[in-house]
Amino acid sequence: MSVAAIETEALRKVFGDHAAVKGLTLQVSQGEVFGFLGPNGAGKTTSIKMLLGLVAPTSGKANLLGAPIGDRATLARIGFLPEHFRFQDWMTASEFLVLNGELLGMDGQALKKRRDELLERVGLAPFRNKQLRTFSKGMLQRIGLAQALLNHPALVFLDEPTSGLDFDMTTEIHELLKRIHMSGKTILFTSHRPEEIKSLATRIMVLHQGALIFDGP
């Protein structure tokens, strides 16, 4: 039996006198598209940051791909696109992916091949030599997805991947996410839009004021 992609037990985060996440317990199987639904401030981003080791839990525990959160070897098998990202906008799309690949320990022809594959997959091959500062929000989301997939991750975290996009760009990102899932990835993404969660997720979890109020298909 394969290990779960994500397991948490009573995961909790308190900032001062405010409990941002209140005892989160869940299990996500490999191959799922898991949707975190909730309004802004519900605890979605804090939950992701704890799972990625960016914020230490106040209490509770969690495993990713069978290893405790913070395990370096496991983090190398994970992709992440935050909601509020700041890319090196003086770089071209090609340079940006090469830099991130090198930070992941990739190099040589394997990195160049992966860069070219991903630029094609996200529809940015014609813009490979354009600086990121010339990109629209939708194009930046697509190059962000490409960097999240560079290391052939088994598990991908996407925080509000369509935030601020118009209808056409949102539709493009949705199609990309469906293709990513079909390639065998486990995806956890957050949204405050019920219709988006319904169209993409195989399973839904609803957070409200840091507490889990629904978990199901």
C-alpha positions as CSV (number, residue, x, y, z in Angstrom):
1,M,0.0,0.0,0.0
2,S,1.4,3.4,-1.0
3,V,2.0,6.0,1.7
4,A,-0.2,9.0,2.0
5,A,0.9,12.2,0.2
6,I,-0.1,14.2,3.3
7,E,-1.0,13.3,6.8
8,T,-1.6,15.6,9.7
9,E,-2.7,15.1,13.2
10,A,-4.1,17.9,15.4
11,L,-1.9,20.4,13.5
12,R,-2.3,23.8,15.2
13,K,-0.7,27.3,14.8
14,V,-1.2,30.2,17.2
15,F,0.0,33.7,16.7
16,G,-0.1,35.6,20.0
17,D,-3.7,35.1,21.2
18,H,-5.0,34.2,17.7
19,A,-5.3,30.5,16.6
20,A,-4.8,30.6,12.8
21,V,-5.2,26.8,12.5
22,K,-7.2,24.8,15.1
23,G,-6.2,21.2,15.3
24,L,-6.1,20.2,11.6
25,T,-6.3,16.4,11.0
26,L,-6.4,15.1,7.5
27,Q,-5.1,12.4,5.1
28,V,-4.5,13.0,1.4
29,S,-3.9,10.0,-0.8
30,Q,-1.4,10.1,-3.7
31,G,-3.0,11.0,-7.0
32,E,-5.7,13.3,-5.5
33,V,-6.4,16.8,-6.4
34,F,-7.2,18.2,-2.9
35,G,-9.0,21.6,-2.7
36,F,-8.7,23.8,0.4
37,L,-11.7,26.0,0.3
38,G,-12.2,29.0,2.6
39,P,-12.4,32.8,2.7
40,N,-9.3,34.9,3.2
41,G,-8.0,34.4,6.7
42,A,-9.5,30.9,7.1
43,G,-6.0,29.4,7.7
44,K,-5.3,27.9,4.2
45,T,-2.0,29.6,3.6
46,T,-0.8,29.0,7.2
47,S,-1.6,25.3,6.8
48,I,0.5,25.1,3.6
49,K,3.4,27.0,5.2
50,M,3.4,24.5,8.2
51,L,3.4,21.6,5.8
52,L,6.3,23.0,3.9
53,G,8.3,23.8,7.0
54,L,8.1,27.6,6.4
55,V,6.2,28.1,9.7
56,A,6.7,25.9,12.8
57,P,3.5,24.4,14.2
58,T,2.5,25.3,17.7
59,S,1.5,21.7,18.2
60,G,0.5,18.6,16.3
61,K,2.4,16.7,13.7
62,A,2.5,16.0,10.0
63,N,4.1,13.8,7.3
64,L,4.6,14.5,3.6
65,L,5.2,11.4,1.4
66,G,5.8,9.4,4.5
67,A,8.4,11.6,6.1
68,P,8.1,14.3,8.9
69,I,7.7,17.9,7.7
70,G,11.0,19.6,7.1
71,D,12.8,16.4,5.8
72,R,15.2,17.8,3.1
73,A,15.0,14.7,0.8
74,T,11.3,14.9,0.8
75,L,11.2,18.6,0.1
76,A,13.2,17.9,-3.0
77,R,10.2,15.9,-4.3
78,I,7.8,18.8,-3.7
79,G,6.8,21.8,-5.9
80,F,5.3,25.0,-4.6
81,L,3.7,28.1,-6.1
82,P,2.9,30.7,-3.4
83,E,0.0,33.2,-3.9
84,H,2.3,36.2,-3.5
85,F,5.4,35.6,-5.4
86,R,8.2,37.9,-6.4
87,F,10.2,36.7,-9.4
88,Q,13.5,38.1,-10.7
89,D,11.7,40.2,-13.3
90,W,14.9,41.2,-15.1
91,M,15.4,37.6,-16.1
92,T,14.0,36.0,-19.2
93,A,11.7,33.0,-18.9
94,S,14.5,30.7,-19.9
95,E,17.0,32.2,-17.5
96,F,14.5,32.0,-14.7
97,L,13.8,28.3,-15.1
98,V,17.5,27.6,-15.5
99,L,18.3,29.5,-12.2
100,N,15.6,27.6,-10.3
101,G,16.7,24.3,-11.8
102,E,20.3,24.9,-10.6
103,L,19.0,25.8,-7.1
104,L,17.4,22.4,-7.2
105,G,20.7,20.7,-8.1
106,M,19.9,20.2,-11.8
107,D,22.3,21.0,-14.5
108,G,23.5,20.3,-18.0
109,Q,21.4,18.9,-20.8
110,A,18.8,17.4,-18.4
111,L,18.0,20.9,-17.1
112,K,17.8,22.4,-20.6
113,K,15.6,19.6,-21.8
114,R,13.3,20.0,-18.8
115,R,13.2,23.8,-19.3
116,D,12.2,23.4,-22.9
117,E,9.5,20.8,-22.0
118,L,7.9,23.0,-19.4
119,L,8.0,26.2,-21.6
120,E,6.1,24.2,-24.2
121,R,3.7,22.7,-21.6
122,V,2.7,26.1,-20.2
123,G,2.5,27.8,-23.6
124,L,5.4,30.1,-23.1
125,A,7.9,28.7,-25.6
126,P,7.5,31.7,-27.9
127,F,8.3,34.1,-25.0
128,R,11.3,32.2,-23.7
129,N,13.7,35.2,-24.3
130,K,11.3,37.8,-23.0
131,Q,12.0,39.4,-19.6
132,L,9.5,38.5,-16.9
133,R,8.8,42.2,-16.3
134,T,7.0,42.2,-19.7
135,F,4.7,39.3,-18.7
136,S,1.0,39.6,-17.8
137,K,-0.3,38.2,-14.5
138,G,-1.5,35.1,-16.4
139,M,1.9,34.6,-18.0
140,L,3.6,35.0,-14.6
141,Q,1.2,32.3,-13.1
142,R,2.2,30.0,-16.0
143,I,5.9,30.5,-15.5
144,G,5.3,30.0,-11.8
145,L,3.7,26.7,-12.5
146,A,6.6,25.7,-14.7
147,Q,9.1,26.4,-11.9
148,A,6.9,24.4,-9.5
149,L,7.2,21.4,-11.8
150,L,11.0,21.6,-12.6
151,N,12.0,18.8,-10.2
152,H,9.4,16.3,-11.4
153,P,7.6,16.6,-8.0
154,A,5.4,13.9,-6.6
155,L,3.4,16.5,-4.7
156,V,2.5,20.1,-5.8
157,F,1.2,22.9,-3.5
158,L,-0.5,25.8,-5.2
159,D,-1.8,28.7,-3.1
160,E,-4.6,30.6,-4.9
161,P,-3.2,29.7,-8.4
162,T,-5.9,31.8,-10.2
163,S,-6.0,34.8,-7.9
164,G,-6.5,38.1,-9.8
165,L,-6.9,36.4,-13.2
166,D,-9.7,37.1,-15.7
167,F,-12.0,34.4,-17.0
168,D,-9.8,33.4,-20.0
169,M,-6.6,33.2,-18.0
170,T,-8.4,31.3,-15.2
171,T,-9.6,28.7,-17.8
172,E,-6.1,28.3,-19.1
173,I,-4.7,27.7,-15.6
174,H,-7.5,25.2,-15.0
175,E,-6.6,23.2,-18.1
176,L,-2.9,23.2,-17.1
177,L,-3.8,21.8,-13.6
178,K,-5.9,19.1,-15.2
179,R,-3.0,18.0,-17.4
180,I,-0.6,18.1,-14.4
181,H,-3.0,15.8,-12.5
182,M,-3.3,13.5,-15.5
183,S,0.5,13.1,-15.4
184,G,0.3,11.5,-12.0
185,K,0.9,14.4,-9.6
186,T,-0.8,14.9,-6.3
187,I,-2.0,18.5,-6.1
188,L,-3.1,20.5,-3.1
189,F,-4.5,23.9,-4.0
190,T,-6.3,26.6,-2.2
191,S,-9.1,28.8,-3.3
192,H,-11.9,31.0,-1.9
193,R,-14.1,30.3,-4.9
194,P,-16.5,27.2,-4.5
195,E,-17.0,26.9,-8.3
196,E,-13.3,26.5,-8.8
197,I,-12.9,23.9,-6.2
198,K,-15.9,22.0,-7.5
199,S,-14.5,21.9,-11.1
200,L,-11.0,20.8,-10.2
201,A,-10.8,18.9,-6.9
202,T,-11.4,15.2,-6.4
203,R,-11.8,16.0,-2.7
204,I,-12.6,19.1,-0.8
205,M,-11.8,20.4,2.6
206,V,-13.5,23.6,3.9
207,L,-11.7,25.8,6.5
208,H,-13.5,28.5,8.5
209,Q,-11.7,30.6,11.0
210,G,-8.9,28.0,11.2
211,A,-11.2,25.1,11.9
212,L,-12.1,22.2,9.6
213,I,-15.9,22.2,8.9
214,F,-16.1,19.8,5.9
215,D,-13.9,17.1,4.4
216,G,-15.3,15.0,1.6
217,P,-15.6,14.3,-2.2
